[in-house]
Amino acid sequence: MTALELRASLGLAGIYALRMLGMFLILPVFALYAETLRGADNHTLIGIALGSYGLVQALLQLPLGMLSDKVGRKKIIYGGLLLFAAGSFIAASADDIMMLTVGRIIQGSGAISAVITALLADLTREEVRTRAMAIIGMSIGTTFAVSLVLGPLLARYIGVDGIFVLTGVLSLLALLGVWRIIPDPVHSSFHSDTGTNTARLPAVLRNRELQRLNFGIFALHAAQMAMFVTIPFALTSTGGLDKSQHWLVYLPVVVAGFVLMVPAIIYGEKKAKLKQVFVAAVALMTTAQIGMALALSSFWLIVLWLALYFVAFNILEATLPSLISKIAPADAKGTAIGVYNTAQSFGLFAGAVAGGWLYSHHGALGVFAFTSVLMLAWLLLSLTMTPPKAVKSQMFHIGEHWQGDADALSRQLASQRGVSEVVVLLGERVAYLKVSQQDWDEAAVKQLIQATY
């Protein structure tokens, strides 16, 4: 990466992490806090307040991403950060559950994730873009882990309303970061690896393997939100822990999840056993949900099942995007990721609302019965998935003035050792390839690409 590309990648990863911070930082303490507000005697309303952020994200992130192709990336990002800040301050000042919900809706309307990835594509060369996207991916995982530990600690010292104020202030500071740190792109254009192409939506939506993964990310985050409507109360009632002490539980289980995730991912990728690792993680997740349903009266059993949950969660969060990349058509990766992210956001909303309603009417047992059924359904779907090819995505820039035969270049590239799929798009001046993870003729491919300059 050039210095400019690295600066853009790190800066945009920070902005992306801030958006996730608004969702994750309050996750471990939200239900306990919301219960103290006027009108929150019904846990369904707590679930709606928690999940409304995800609903608005699901509805707006793809349209705003496409709008940024026309009006400019930074304009949409500035507007999104201002909305996020405004929603944070409204949530901080809320004294009833309805106003808290309004704040969360406004927070969610700052749906800039698709715009951030589009701007990153504008600012990075095709050859390094996968690494740039990986930096954003790492920022998401780190933000989630840090938030579960930091949320209860911050709640102790500044309160949950103070957390909302903090995220609002950070959002305003991020405006300065976008202005001063993130470079302005020379020009903005559509990129098939990050943007949503409406012409490719039907093919993506009909793909059965992608449907399984989209259901999976929906179920994973629906279960997560339903759990966090319930788990804070269970830790308080069974362990006698104040909400400010919940980090003592989350810290070791989150660390264990990260440590045990790494060898599983390495094994799955290096040995071409990604399906086996993936299915095992879904099975472990299912076991953890059933285990928690049966252990609601025991603090230490809840902690044990939480540890197993985070092992499975971290593996699935890492493998799902990899599977999307391997399965999606080479020229529709961005479209597939857009649908996947939308399914995730809908899962956040559906899980929070379902969790709140079930907790109100059937208690914690009803919530974990729901999450167990979700995971069982996902397990059945994952067992019948087609094992993904052991491939990785590569992108190469086509010379700006090259006017050769795109089809002929595609055939030449496809004939090279280890290349399984090729799409050459002259409009984007890019060649999208899927190549073997273990052995592909990189030198020959680069030689063919170099001939276009």
DRENDO-1510 file (C-alpha; in Angstrom, 1 decimal, always signed):
<recs>
REC; n; res; u; v; w
REC; 1; MET; +0.0; +0.0; +0.0 .
REC; 2; THR; +1.1; +3.6; -0.6 .
REC; 3; ALA; +1.1; +6.0; +2.3 .
REC; 4; LEU; -2.1; +7.6; +0.9 .
REC; 5; GLU; -3.9; +4.2; +0.7 .
REC; 6; LEU; -2.8; +3.2; +4.2 .
REC; 7; ARG; -4.0; +6.6; +5.6 .
REC; 8; ALA; -7.4; +6.1; +3.8 .
REC; 9; SER; -7.7; +2.5; +5.0 .
REC; 10; LEU; -7.0; +3.3; +8.6 .
REC; 11; GLY; -9.0; +6.5; +8.7 .
REC; 12; LEU; -12.1; +4.9; +7.1 .
REC; 13; ALA; -11.7; +1.8; +9.4 .
REC; 14; GLY; -11.9; +4.2; +12.3 .
REC; 15; ILE; -15.1; +5.8; +11.0 .
REC; 16; TYR; -16.6; +2.4; +10.3 .
REC; 17; ALA; -15.7; +1.3; +13.9 .
REC; 18; LEU; -17.4; +4.4; +15.3 .
REC; 19; ARG; -20.6; +3.4; +13.6 .
REC; 20; MET; -20.3; -0.1; +15.1 .
REC; 21; LEU; -19.4; +1.5; +18.5 .
REC; 22; GLY; -22.8; +3.2; +18.5 .
REC; 23; MET; -24.4; -0.2; +18.3 .
REC; 24; PHE; -22.1; -2.4; +20.4 .
REC; 25; LEU; -21.0; -0.1; +23.2 .
REC; 26; ILE; -24.5; +0.0; +24.8 .
REC; 27; LEU; -25.3; -3.6; +24.0 .
REC; 28; PRO; -24.3; -5.2; +27.3 .
REC; 29; VAL; -26.0; -2.5; +29.4 .
REC; 30; PHE; -28.9; -1.2; +27.3 .
REC; 31; ALA; -31.7; -3.5; +28.6 .
REC; 32; LEU; -30.9; -2.8; +32.2 .
REC; 33; TYR; -30.8; +1.0; +31.6 .
REC; 34; ALA; -33.9; +1.1; +29.4 .
REC; 35; GLU; -35.9; -0.7; +32.1 .
REC; 36; THR; -35.4; +2.3; +34.4 .
REC; 37; LEU; -37.0; +4.8; +32.0 .
REC; 38; ARG; -40.6; +5.8; +32.0 .
REC; 39; GLY; -42.9; +3.5; +30.0 .
REC; 40; ALA; -40.4; +0.7; +29.8 .
REC; 41; ASP; -42.3; -1.7; +32.0 .
REC; 42; ASN; -43.0; -3.7; +28.8 .
REC; 43; HIS; -39.8; -5.4; +27.5 .
REC; 44; THR; -41.2; -5.5; +24.0 .
REC; 45; LEU; -40.7; -1.7; +23.9 .
REC; 46; ILE; -37.1; -2.2; +25.2 .
REC; 47; GLY; -36.5; -4.6; +22.3 .
REC; 48; ILE; -38.0; -2.1; +19.8 .
REC; 49; ALA; -35.7; +0.6; +21.1 .
REC; 50; LEU; -32.7; -1.6; +20.9 .
REC; 51; GLY; -33.5; -3.0; +17.4 .
REC; 52; SER; -34.8; +0.2; +15.7 .
REC; 53; TYR; -31.2; +1.2; +14.9 .
REC; 54; GLY; -30.8; -2.0; +12.8 .
REC; 55; LEU; -34.1; -1.6; +11.0 .
REC; 56; VAL; -33.2; +1.9; +9.8 .
REC; 57; GLN; -29.8; +0.7; +8.8 .
REC; 58; ALA; -31.3; -2.1; +6.8 .
REC; 59; LEU; -33.6; +0.3; +4.9 .
REC; 60; LEU; -31.1; +3.0; +4.1 .
REC; 61; GLN; -27.6; +1.6; +3.7 .
REC; 62; LEU; -28.0; +0.4; +0.1 .
REC; 63; PRO; -29.9; +3.4; -1.2 .
REC; 64; LEU; -27.4; +5.8; +0.5 .
REC; 65; GLY; -24.5; +3.8; -1.0 .
REC; 66; MET; -26.0; +4.2; -4.5 .
REC; 67; LEU; -26.8; +7.9; -3.9 .
REC; 68; SER; -23.2; +8.5; -3.1 .
REC; 69; ASP; -22.3; +7.4; -6.6 .
REC; 70; LYS; -24.2; +10.5; -7.8 .
REC; 71; VAL; -23.7; +13.2; -5.2 .
REC; 72; GLY; -20.3; +12.3; -3.8 .
REC; 73; ARG; -19.1; +10.1; -0.9 .
REC; 74; LYS; -18.0; +12.6; +1.6 .
REC; 75; LYS; -21.3; +14.5; +1.5 .
REC; 76; ILE; -23.2; +11.4; +2.5 .
REC; 77; ILE; -20.7; +10.6; +5.2 .
REC; 78; TYR; -20.9; +14.1; +6.7 .
REC; 79; GLY; -24.6; +13.9; +6.8 .
REC; 80; GLY; -24.6; +10.4; +8.3 .
REC; 81; LEU; -22.2; +11.4; +11.0 .
REC; 82; LEU; -24.3; +14.4; +11.9 .
REC; 83; LEU; -27.4; +12.3; +12.1 .
REC; 84; PHE; -25.6; +9.7; +14.2 .
REC; 85; ALA; -24.5; +12.5; +16.6 .
REC; 86; ALA; -27.9; +14.1; +16.8 .
REC; 87; GLY; -29.5; +10.7; +17.6 .
REC; 88; SER; -26.9; +10.0; +20.3 .
REC; 89; PHE; -27.6; +13.3; +22.0 .
REC; 90; ILE; -31.4; +12.7; +21.8 .
REC; 91; ALA; -30.9; +9.2; +23.3 .
REC; 92; ALA; -28.7; +10.7; +26.1 .
REC; 93; SER; -31.4; +13.2; +27.1 .
REC; 94; ALA; -34.3; +10.7; +26.9 .
REC; 95; ASP; -36.3; +10.2; +30.0 .
REC; 96; ASP; -38.8; +7.7; +28.5 .
REC; 97; ILE; -38.6; +4.7; +26.3 .
REC; 98; MET; -40.3; +6.4; +23.3 .
REC; 99; MET; -37.7; +9.3; +23.2 .
REC; 100; LEU; -34.9; +6.7; +23.5 .
REC; 101; THR; -36.4; +4.9; +20.5 .
REC; 102; VAL; -36.5; +8.1; +18.5 .
REC; 103; GLY; -32.8; +8.7; +19.3 .
REC; 104; ARG; -31.9; +5.2; +18.2 .
REC; 105; ILE; -33.8; +5.6; +14.9 .
REC; 106; ILE; -32.0; +8.9; +14.1 .
REC; 107; GLN; -28.7; +7.2; +15.0 .
REC; 108; GLY; -29.5; +4.4; +12.6 .
REC; 109; SER; -30.4; +6.8; +9.8 .
REC; 110; GLY; -26.7; +7.7; +9.6 .
REC; 111; ALA; -26.3; +4.5; +7.5 .
REC; 112; ILE; -22.9; +5.1; +6.0 .
REC; 113; SER; -21.3; +1.7; +5.9 .
REC; 114; ALA; -21.8; +1.1; +2.2 .
REC; 115; VAL; -20.6; +4.7; +1.4 .
REC; 116; ILE; -17.4; +4.1; +3.5 .
REC; 117; THR; -16.5; +1.0; +1.5 .
REC; 118; ALA; -17.3; +2.8; -1.8 .
REC; 119; LEU; -15.0; +5.6; -0.8 .
REC; 120; LEU; -12.3; +3.1; +0.2 .
REC; 121; ALA; -12.6; +1.6; -3.3 .
REC; 122; ASP; -12.2; +5.1; -4.8 .
REC; 123; LEU; -9.0; +5.6; -2.8 .
REC; 124; THR; -7.2; +2.2; -3.3 .
REC; 125; ARG; -5.9; +0.3; -6.2 .
REC; 126; GLU; -7.5; -2.9; -7.1 .
REC; 127; GLU; -4.4; -4.9; -6.2 .
REC; 128; VAL; -4.5; -3.8; -2.6 .
REC; 129; ARG; -8.2; -3.4; -2.0 .
REC; 130; THR; -8.7; -6.8; -0.4 .
REC; 131; ARG; -6.1; -5.8; +2.3 .
REC; 132; ALA; -7.8; -2.5; +2.8 .
REC; 133; MET; -11.1; -4.2; +3.3 .
REC; 134; ALA; -9.5; -6.6; +5.8 .
REC; 135; ILE; -8.4; -3.6; +7.9 .
REC; 136; ILE; -12.1; -2.5; +8.1 .
REC; 137; GLY; -13.1; -6.1; +9.0 .
REC; 138; MET; -10.6; -6.2; +11.8 .
REC; 139; SER; -11.8; -2.9; +13.2 .
REC; 140; ILE; -15.4; -4.3; +13.4 .
REC; 141; GLY; -14.3; -7.4; +15.3 .
REC; 142; THR; -12.1; -5.4; +17.6 .
REC; 143; THR; -14.9; -2.9; +18.3 .
REC; 144; PHE; -17.3; -5.6; +19.2 .
REC; 145; ALA; -14.9; -7.3; +21.7 .
REC; 146; VAL; -13.8; -4.0; +23.2 .
REC; 147; SER; -17.4; -2.7; +23.5 .
REC; 148; LEU; -18.6; -5.7; +25.6 .
REC; 149; VAL; -15.9; -5.0; +28.1 .
REC; 150; LEU; -15.8; -1.2; +28.0 .
REC; 151; GLY; -19.6; -0.7; +28.0 .
REC; 152; PRO; -20.2; -1.8; +31.6 .
REC; 153; LEU; -17.1; +0.1; +32.8 .
REC; 154; LEU; -18.2; +3.3; +31.1 .
REC; 155; ALA; -21.7; +2.8; +32.5 .
REC; 156; ARG; -20.2; +2.7; +35.9 .
REC; 157; TYR; -18.4; +6.0; +35.6 .
REC; 158; ILE; -20.4; +8.1; +33.2 .
REC; 159; GLY; -23.7; +6.2; +33.0 .
REC; 160; VAL; -25.4; +4.9; +29.8 .
REC; 161; ASP; -26.6; +8.5; +29.0 .
REC; 162; GLY; -23.0; +9.5; +29.2 .
REC; 163; ILE; -22.1; +6.7; +26.8 .
REC; 164; PHE; -24.6; +8.2; +24.3 .
REC; 165; VAL; -23.0; +11.6; +24.8 .
REC; 166; LEU; -19.6; +10.2; +24.3 .
REC; 167; THR; -20.5; +8.5; +21.0 .
REC; 168; GLY; -22.1; +11.7; +19.8 .
REC; 169; VAL; -19.0; +13.7; +20.6 .
REC; 170; LEU; -16.8; +11.1; +18.9 .
REC; 171; SER; -19.1; +11.3; +15.8 .
REC; 172; LEU; -18.6; +15.1; +15.6 .
REC; 173; LEU; -14.8; +14.6; +16.0 .
REC; 174; ALA; -15.0; +12.1; +13.2 .
REC; 175; LEU; -16.3; +14.9; +10.9 .
REC; 176; LEU; -12.9; +16.5; +11.3 .
REC; 177; GLY; -11.2; +13.2; +10.6 .
REC; 178; VAL; -13.1; +12.8; +7.3 .
REC; 179; TRP; -12.2; +16.4; +6.4 .
REC; 180; ARG; -8.5; +16.5; +7.4 .
REC; 181; ILE; -7.4; +12.8; +7.3 .
REC; 182; ILE; -9.3; +11.0; +4.6 .
REC; 183; PRO; -8.1; +12.1; +1.1 .
REC; 184; ASP; -10.5; +13.4; -1.5 .
REC; 185; PRO; -10.8; +10.9; -4.3 .
REC; 186; VAL; -9.7; +12.1; -7.8 .
REC; 187; HIS; -13.1; +10.8; -9.0 .
REC; 188; SER; -15.8; +8.6; -7.6 .
REC; 189; SER; -17.1; +5.7; -9.7 .
REC; 190; PHE; -19.0; +2.5; -9.3 .
REC; 191; HIS; -17.0; -0.6; -8.2 .
REC; 192; SER; -18.5; -4.0; -8.6 .
REC; 193; ASP; -16.5; -5.4; -5.6 .
REC; 194; THR; -18.0; -2.9; -3.2 .
REC; 195; GLY; -21.1; -1.4; -4.7 .
REC; 196; THR; -24.6; -2.7; -5.3 .
REC; 197; ASN; -25.5; -3.3; -9.0 .
REC; 198; THR; -29.2; -3.4; -9.3 .
REC; 199; ALA; -28.9; -5.3; -12.5 .
REC; 200; ARG; -27.1; -8.1; -10.6 .
REC; 201; LEU; -29.5; -8.2; -7.7 .
REC; 202; PRO; -31.8; -10.9; -9.2 .
REC; 203; ALA; -28.9; -13.3; -9.8 .
REC; 204; VAL; -27.6; -12.7; -6.3 .
REC; 205; LEU; -31.1; -13.1; -4.7 .
REC; 206; ARG; -31.7; -16.4; -6.6 .
REC; 207; ASN; -28.4; -18.0; -5.6 .
REC; 208; ARG; -29.3; -20.8; -3.2 .
REC; 209; GLU; -25.9; -20.9; -1.5 .
REC; 210; LEU; -26.0; -17.1; -0.9 .
REC; 211; GLN; -29.5; -17.5; +0.4 .
REC; 212; ARG; -28.2; -19.9; +3.1 .
REC; 213; LEU; -25.5; -17.4; +4.1 .
REC; 214; ASN; -27.9; -14.5; +4.2 .
REC; 215; PHE; -30.2; -16.5; +6.4 .
REC; 216; GLY; -27.2; -17.4; +8.6 .
REC; 217; ILE; -26.1; -13.8; +9.2 .
REC; 218; PHE; -29.8; -12.9; +9.9 .
REC; 219; ALA; -30.1; -15.7; +12.4 .
REC; 220; LEU; -26.7; -15.0; +14.0 .
REC; 221; HIS; -27.5; -11.4; +14.8 .
REC; 222; ALA; -31.1; -12.0; +15.6 .
REC; 223; ALA; -30.0; -14.5; +18.3 .
REC; 224; GLN; -27.3; -12.0; +19.5 .
REC; 225; MET; -29.8; -9.2; +20.0 .
REC; 226; ALA; -32.4; -11.5; +21.6 .
REC; 227; MET; -29.7; -12.8; +24.0 .
REC; 228; PHE; -28.7; -9.3; +25.1 .
REC; 229; VAL; -32.2; -8.4; +26.0 .
REC; 230; THR; -32.0; -11.3; +28.4 .
REC; 231; ILE; -28.4; -12.1; +29.5 .
REC; 232; PRO; -27.8; -8.8; +31.5 .
REC; 233; PHE; -30.8; -9.7; +33.7 .
REC; 234; ALA; -29.6; -13.3; +34.1 .
REC; 235; LEU; -26.1; -12.3; +35.1 .
REC; 236; THR; -27.5; -9.8; +37.7 .
REC; 237; SER; -30.0; -12.3; +39.2 .
REC; 238; THR; -27.9; -15.4; +39.3 .
REC; 239; GLY; -24.5; -13.9; +40.0 .
REC; 240; GLY; -25.5; -10.8; +42.0 .
REC; 241; LEU; -23.4; -8.7; +39.7 .
REC; 242; ASP; -24.1; -5.0; +39.3 .
REC; 243; LYS; -24.2; -4.0; +35.6 .
REC; 244; SER; -20.9; -2.2; +36.1 .
REC; 245; GLN; -19.3; -5.5; +37.0 .
REC; 246; HIS; -20.5; -7.5; +33.9 .
REC; 247; TRP; -17.2; -6.8; +32.2 .
REC; 248; LEU; -15.7; -9.3; +34.6 .
REC; 249; VAL; -17.7; -12.0; +32.7 .
REC; 250; TYR; -17.3; -10.6; +29.2 .
REC; 251; LEU; -13.6; -10.1; +29.3 .
REC; 252; PRO; -12.5; -13.7; +29.7 .
REC; 253; VAL; -15.2; -15.2; +27.4 .
REC; 254; VAL; -14.4; -12.7; +24.6 .
REC; 255; VAL; -10.7; -13.3; +24.9 .
REC; 256; ALA; -11.3; -17.1; +24.8 .
REC; 257; GLY; -13.4; -16.6; +21.8 .
REC; 258; PHE; -10.7; -14.7; +19.9 .
REC; 259; VAL; -7.9; -17.1; +20.9 .
REC; 260; LEU; -9.8; -20.3; +19.9 .
REC; 261; MET; -11.1; -18.7; +16.7 .
REC; 262; VAL; -7.6; -18.3; +15.1 .
REC; 263; PRO; -6.6; -21.9; +14.7 .
REC; 264; ALA; -10.0; -22.9; +13.4 .
REC; 265; ILE; -9.9; -20.2; +10.7 .
REC; 266; ILE; -6.4; -21.1; +9.7 .
REC; 267; TYR; -7.3; -24.8; +9.5 .
REC; 268; GLY; -10.4; -24.1; +7.4 .
REC; 269; GLU; -8.6; -21.9; +4.9 .
REC; 270; LYS; -5.3; -23.7; +4.6 .
REC; 271; LYS; -6.8; -27.2; +4.4 .
REC; 272; ALA; -9.8; -26.3; +2.3 .
REC; 273; LYS; -12.0; -27.4; +5.1 .
REC; 274; LEU; -14.0; -24.2; +5.4 .
REC; 275; LYS; -17.4; -25.9; +5.3 .
REC; 276; GLN; -16.5; -28.4; +8.0 .
REC; 277; VAL; -15.2; -25.5; +10.3 .
REC; 278; PHE; -18.3; -23.5; +9.4 .
REC; 279; VAL; -20.8; -26.3; +10.2 .
REC; 280; ALA; -19.0; -27.2; +13.4 .
REC; 281; ALA; -19.3; -23.5; +14.5 .
REC; 282; VAL; -23.0; -23.5; +13.8 .
REC; 283; ALA; -23.4; -26.7; +15.7 .
REC; 284; LEU; -21.4; -25.2; +18.6 .
REC; 285; MET; -23.6; -22.1; +18.5 .
REC; 286; THR; -26.8; -24.3; +18.6 .
REC; 287; THR; -25.4; -26.2; +21.5 .
REC; 288; ALA; -24.6; -23.0; +23.4 .
REC; 289; GLN; -28.1; -21.7; +22.9 .
REC; 290; ILE; -29.7; -24.9; +24.1 .
REC; 291; GLY; -27.3; -25.0; +27.0 .
REC; 292; MET; -28.2; -21.5; +28.1 .
REC; 293; ALA; -31.9; -22.4; +28.0 .
REC; 294; LEU; -31.2; -25.2; +30.4 .
REC; 295; ALA; -28.8; -23.3; +32.7 .
REC; 296; LEU; -30.6; -20.1; +33.5 .
REC; 297; SER; -30.5; -20.6; +37.2 .
REC; 298; SER; -26.7; -21.2; +37.4 .
REC; 299; PHE; -24.3; -18.3; +37.0 .
REC; 300; TRP; -21.3; -20.4; +36.2 .
REC; 301; LEU; -23.1; -22.5; +33.6 .
REC; 302; ILE; -24.2; -19.3; +31.9 .
REC; 303; VAL; -20.6; -18.1; +31.9 .
REC; 304; LEU; -19.5; -21.5; +30.4 .
REC; 305; TRP; -22.1; -21.4; +27.6 .
REC; 306; LEU; -21.3; -17.7; +26.9 .
REC; 307; ALA; -17.6; -18.7; +26.4 .
REC; 308; LEU; -18.7; -21.4; +23.9 .
REC; 309; TYR; -21.0; -18.9; +22.3 .
REC; 310; PHE; -18.3; -16.4; +21.7 .
REC; 311; VAL; -16.0; -19.0; +20.2 .
REC; 312; ALA; -18.7; -20.0; +17.7 .
REC; 313; PHE; -19.7; -16.3; +17.1 .
REC; 314; ASN; -16.2; -15.2; +16.3 .
REC; 315; ILE; -15.6; -18.1; +13.9 .
REC; 316; LEU; -18.8; -17.5; +12.1 .
REC; 317; GLU; -18.3; -13.7; +11.9 .
REC; 318; ALA; -14.9; -14.4; +10.2 .
REC; 319; THR; -16.0; -17.2; +7.9 .
REC; 320; LEU; -19.3; -15.8; +6.6 .
REC; 321; PRO; -17.7; -12.9; +4.6 .
REC; 322; SER; -15.1; -15.3; +3.3 .
REC; 323; LEU; -17.8; -17.7; +2.1 .
REC; 324; ILE; -19.7; -14.8; +0.4 .
REC; 325; SER; -16.5; -13.8; -1.5 .
REC; 326; LYS; -15.9; -17.4; -2.6 .
REC; 327; ILE; -19.5; -18.1; -3.7 .
REC; 328; ALA; -20.6; -14.7; -5.2 .
REC; 329; PRO; -20.1; -14.2; -9.0 .
REC; 330; ALA; -16.9; -12.4; -9.6 .
REC; 331; ASP; -18.6; -9.3; -10.9 .
REC; 332; ALA; -21.3; -9.2; -8.2 .
REC; 333; LYS; -19.3; -9.4; -5.0 .
REC; 334; GLY; -20.3; -6.0; -3.9 .
REC; 335; THR; -24.0; -6.7; -4.6 .
REC; 336; ALA; -23.8; -10.0; -2.6 .
REC; 337; ILE; -22.1; -8.2; +0.3 .
REC; 338; GLY; -24.8; -5.4; +0.2 .
REC; 339; VAL; -27.6; -8.0; +0.5 .
REC; 340; TYR; -25.7; -9.8; +3.2 .
REC; 341; ASN; -25.3; -6.6; +5.3 .
REC; 342; THR; -28.9; -5.8; +4.8 .
REC; 343; ALA; -29.9; -9.3; +6.1 .
REC; 344; GLN; -27.6; -8.7; +9.1 .
REC; 345; SER; -29.3; -5.4; +9.9 .
REC; 346; PHE; -32.8; -6.9; +9.6 .
REC; 347; GLY; -31.6; -9.6; +12.0 .
REC; 348; LEU; -30.6; -7.0; +14.6 .
REC; 349; PHE; -34.1; -5.5; +14.5 .
REC; 350; ALA; -36.0; -8.8; +14.4 .
REC; 351; GLY; -34.0; -10.4; +17.2 .
REC; 352; ALA; -34.3; -7.4; +19.5 .
REC; 353; VAL; -38.0; -7.1; +19.1 .
REC; 354; ALA; -38.6; -10.9; +19.3 .
REC; 355; GLY; -36.4; -11.1; +22.4 .
REC; 356; GLY; -38.2; -8.3; +24.1 .
REC; 357; TRP; -41.6; -9.7; +23.4 .
REC; 358; LEU; -40.7; -13.2; +24.4 .
REC; 359; TYR; -39.0; -12.0; +27.6 .
REC; 360; SER; -42.2; -10.2; +28.5 .
REC; 361; HIS; -44.5; -13.1; +27.9 .
REC; 362; HIS; -42.4; -16.3; +28.4 .
REC; 363; GLY; -39.3; -15.2; +30.3 .
REC; 364; ALA; -35.7; -16.0; +29.5 .
REC; 365; LEU; -36.6; -19.6; +28.7 .
REC; 366; GLY; -38.8; -18.4; +25.8 .
REC; 367; VAL; -36.0; -16.2; +24.5 .
REC; 368; PHE; -33.5; -19.1; +24.4 .
REC; 369; ALA; -36.1; -21.5; +22.9 .
REC; 370; PHE; -36.4; -19.0; +20.1 .
REC; 371; THR; -32.7; -18.6; +19.6 .
REC; 372; SER; -32.2; -22.4; +19.7 .
REC; 373; VAL; -34.8; -22.9; +17.0 .
REC; 374; LEU; -33.1; -20.3; +14.9 .
REC; 375; MET; -29.8; -22.0; +15.2 .
REC; 376; LEU; -31.2; -25.5; +14.6 .
REC; 377; ALA; -32.8; -24.2; +11.3 .
REC; 378; TRP; -29.4; -22.7; +10.3 .
REC; 379; LEU; -27.6; -25.9; +11.2 .
REC; 380; LEU; -29.9; -27.9; +8.9 .
REC; 381; LEU; -29.3; -25.4; +6.1 .
REC; 382; SER; -25.5; -25.4; +6.6 .
REC; 383; LEU; -25.3; -29.2; +6.5 .
REC; 384; THR; -26.6; -29.3; +2.9 .
REC; 385; MET; -24.5; -26.4; +1.6 .
REC; 386; THR; -22.2; -27.1; -1.3 .
REC; 387; PRO; -18.5; -27.0; -0.1 .
REC; 388; PRO; -17.0; -23.7; -1.4 .
REC; 389; LYS; -14.1; -23.9; -3.8 .
REC; 390; ALA; -10.7; -23.2; -2.3 .
REC; 391; VAL; -10.4; -19.8; -4.1 .
REC; 392; LYS; -9.6; -16.2; -3.3 .
REC; 393; SER; -10.5; -13.0; -5.2 .
REC; 394; GLN; -7.9; -11.0; -7.1 .
REC; 395; MET; -8.4; -7.7; -8.9 .
REC; 396; PHE; -6.2; -6.0; -11.5 .
REC; 397; HIS; -6.4; -2.6; -13.1 .
REC; 398; ILE; -6.8; -2.5; -16.9 .
REC; 399; GLY; -4.7; +0.2; -18.7 .
REC; 400; GLU; -6.7; +3.4; -19.1 .
REC; 401; HIS; -6.1; +3.6; -22.8 .
REC; 402; TRP; -6.3; -0.1; -23.7 .
REC; 403; GLN; -9.1; -0.8; -26.2 .
REC; 404; GLY; -8.5; -4.5; -26.8 .
REC; 405; ASP; -11.0; -7.4; -26.9 .
REC; 406; ALA; -12.3; -7.9; -23.3 .
REC; 407; ASP; -13.6; -11.3; -24.1 .
REC; 408; ALA; -10.3; -12.4; -25.6 .
REC; 409; LEU; -8.5; -11.1; -22.5 .
REC; 410; SER; -10.9; -13.0; -20.3 .
REC; 411; ARG; -10.3; -16.3; -22.2 .
REC; 412; GLN; -6.5; -15.8; -21.9 .
REC; 413; LEU; -6.7; -15.1; -18.2 .
REC; 414; ALA; -9.1; -18.1; -17.6 .
REC; 415; SER; -6.6; -20.4; -19.4 .
REC; 416; GLN; -3.9; -19.7; -16.8 .
REC; 417; ARG; -3.1; -22.3; -14.1 .
REC; 418; GLY; -5.3; -21.9; -11.0 .
REC; 419; VAL; -7.7; -19.4; -12.5 .
REC; 420; SER; -11.3; -20.5; -12.1 .
REC; 421; GLU; -13.4; -17.4; -12.9 .
REC; 422; VAL; -12.7; -14.2; -14.8 .
REC; 423; VAL; -14.7; -11.1; -15.6 .
REC; 424; VAL; -13.2; -8.2; -17.4 .
REC; 425; LEU; -15.1; -4.9; -17.2 .
REC; 426; LEU; -13.7; -2.2; -19.4 .
REC; 427; GLY; -16.2; +0.3; -18.0 .
REC; 428; GLU; -14.5; -0.1; -14.6 .
REC; 429; ARG; -11.1; -0.8; -16.1 .
REC; 430; VAL; -10.7; -3.8; -14.0 .
REC; 431; ALA; -10.3; -7.6; -14.2 .
REC; 432; TYR; -12.0; -9.6; -11.5 .
REC; 433; LEU; -10.5; -13.1; -10.9 .
REC; 434; LYS; -11.1; -16.0; -8.7 .
REC; 435; VAL; -7.9; -18.1; -8.3 .
REC; 436; SER; -6.7; -21.1; -6.4 .
REC; 437; GLN; -5.6; -20.4; -2.8 .
REC; 438; GLN; -2.8; -22.9; -3.1 .
REC; 439; ASP; -1.4; -22.6; -6.6 .
REC; 440; TRP; -2.0; -20.2; -9.4 .
REC; 441; ASP; +0.2; -18.7; -12.1 .
REC; 442; GLU; +0.4; -15.2; -10.7 .
REC; 443; ALA; +3.4; -14.2; -13.0 .
REC; 444; ALA; +1.5; -15.2; -16.2 .
REC; 445; VAL; -1.6; -13.3; -15.1 .
REC; 446; LYS; +0.3; -10.2; -14.3 .
REC; 447; GLN; +2.1; -10.4; -17.6 .
REC; 448; LEU; -1.2; -10.5; -19.5 .
REC; 449; ILE; -2.5; -7.5; -17.4 .
REC; 450; GLN; +0.7; -5.6; -18.0 .
REC; 451; ALA; +0.2; -5.9; -21.7 .
REC; 452; THR; -2.9; -3.7; -21.4 .
REC; 453; TYR; -0.8; -0.7; -20.2 .
</recs>
